[in-house]
Amino acid sequence: MRLYSGTSTNFIALNVNNRIADLLKEEFFKQFGYKPSQSEVMSWRNSLFRLSDILERANLTDQGIMVEYKLPLSGKRIDVIICGKDQDEKKNAVIVELKQWESCSLTDYDSDYVVTWVGGGNRSLLHPSVQVGNYMYYLQDNSTVFYEGSEPIKLSACSYLHNYSISSNDVLTDQRFQNSISRFPLYASEDRLALSEFITQKVNSGDGMSILAEIEQSKMRPSKKLLKQVSTVIKQKLKGELKLFGTVKTKGDYILLDEQLIVYDTVMSIVRKGLENKQKHAIIVKGGAGTGKSVIGLQLLADLAALNFNTQYATGSKAFTETLRKILGDSSKSLLKYFMSYGEAESNEIDVLLMDEAHRIREKTGYPFKATGKTQVQDLLNAAKVSVFFIDDFQAVRKGEIGSSGFIRAQAELAGCKVYEYDLEGQFRNGGSERYSEWIDHTLHIRKTATSEWINEPDYEFHIMDSAEALEEAIRAKVELGYTARVMAGFCWPWTKKLDDNGDLIKDVEIGDYKRPWNAQEGLTGMRKGIPKSQFWAYEDGGINQVGCVYTAQGFEFDYAGIIFGKDLRYNPDTAEWEGFSECSYDSQVKSSVDFLQLVKNTYRVLLGRGMRACYVHFMDKDTERYFRSRIRKK
């Protein structure tokens, strides 16, 4: 998908006549259903004119031009792609990232980022060479026109900052960026001739429209090289860093057991029997927290990728997906997606789509992806020949999360899928204790189980702490011993969107003298070094200094979990029932829901199930604490 596609001659004329921005604005509205921001329209008008002037002066009139080309199955858009043949008649495409920046500064928070004024404030953004290089690698690894056949199209990339003048010792040319700049050149206002030469030597022989057509008609499929690379990394890390997503139980060299193997074998059997016929398949895998859903999904991704099947792994959680990408490396971004990524996918474009945390499927796909008018689960089922849903029916924690096993099954049958359904019973979290998971569900009145009382076990313990200070002290002590541990809480305090004067997070979580910040807000910039971005709170060491919420904790597990149980959910001893108090909640997505009580129960169920060895809890409400104590029996 793109907003403009045409000859360089037409592109130049549209800019000369000041019509390009209006044309893009109209096309944007047609494709997305809403108007682009005025700042984006102005950037089109200013930046595209500068580029068109360079093309006109270089007499490049037989090239193909695409503007705002959307990376398939991604929310990202490439500013401009210029197509043509070089002097040796070799096919080329040049990606150009356009910036209106005028100045920037370094940030010690992340070496790939700089701070610049954008959208009315200073923001931390990828260095232009790093950004455009990522776009190039994404296309190169996933679009067949760039890696298949006897003469694949050669792809290059650069950035053009037409308002920026580079000084001596400039931030943009700092040593930390030199490797990227050498591969993906950066051109400033004084580099017009150098940029013209860079583009000209790659596309000066023209015939650009035929090359542009090849790109637009190209199939999106990960290259064998990429599949092998990601597969190898997953297999190496399943017993290391990836344990953050699920405890590994080994049997010899293999990591799956019992019902997990049945699910794995079902998927592998379907794929090996051939995917060429028109029969679609849907596998629904139900299991509570800690039953190994993520481990099955990652093992399947590794093994199917190794067999060169177009397999992708999608979730509805930014923290979950971005941490996976960080562990597995930048190349994995092509295979690790979001549920929203598939609205524009062609029917059966993906061989196998593995969907973790499927209870977080939303009603419909929205910004920054194009809405299709269909339900999100219909988009997902349409995209894949084999759809695998890993789901816990009691982990929906936000309004609008409609993924349930019953709903997915009904939609899969309507889509003509052959449906398989499995239950995972084995508990690999909470020290392997199925009794603990049953006890939490029974105590929270989520479902009746045979486990109405808890007795600490050799492999798992539950402790009630008298204060938040004592809880954090216990968690920090475990970290000092080399264990993974985090403090989490119900969403019962405000979440400030700004920093203090020292670049520190505001300490919103206050319980008497205990004061701590939440994990960083998504997109927050200017933080001092050592504070993790929101999506990496569970993974980076600095996360121990903040309190996490359900959205940054869901999907992860730690050796020790510390939970602050707030006043948004309380037990009433007079009625022997749980009651929800929306006035004590600061979660705008949840407090307005008619299902507030169920959603907040699910929230604490998720938090109380994050630990692999023990769970420490401090209760804000004494009646709730007394109720939990009454459900614990000492040996």
Secondary structure, DSSP 8 states (H G I E B T S, - for coil): --SEEEEHHHHHHHHHTT-HHHHHHHHHHHHHSS---HHHHHHHHHHHHHHHHHHHHTT--S-EEEEEEE-TTSS-EEEEEEEEE-TT--EEEEEEEEE----EEE-SS-TTEEEEEETTEEEEEE-HHHHHHHHHHHHHHHBGGGTSSSS--EEEEEEEETT----TT-GGG-GGGHHHHHHS-EEEGGGHHHHHHHHHHHHBTB-HHHHHHHHHH--B---HHHHHHHHHHHHHHTTTGGGGG-----BTTB---THHHHHHHHHHHHHHT-S-SS-EEEEEEE--TTSSHHHHHHHHHHHHHHTT--EEEEES-HHHHHHHHHHH-GGGGGTEEEGGGGTT--TT-EEEEEETTGGG-BSS--TTS---SS-HHHHHHHHEEEEEEEE-TT---STTB---HHHHHHHHHHTTEEEEEEE-----SGGG-HHHHHHHHHHTTSS--S--SB--BTTBEEEE-SSHHHHHHHHHHHHHTT--EEEEE-S-S---SSB-TTS-B---EEETTEEE-BS--TT-----TT---GGGTTTSGGGGGSEE-HHHHTT--EEEEEEEE-TTEEEETTTTEEEE-GGG---HHHHT-TTHHHHHHHHHHHHHT-EEEEEEEEESSHHHHHHHHHTB---
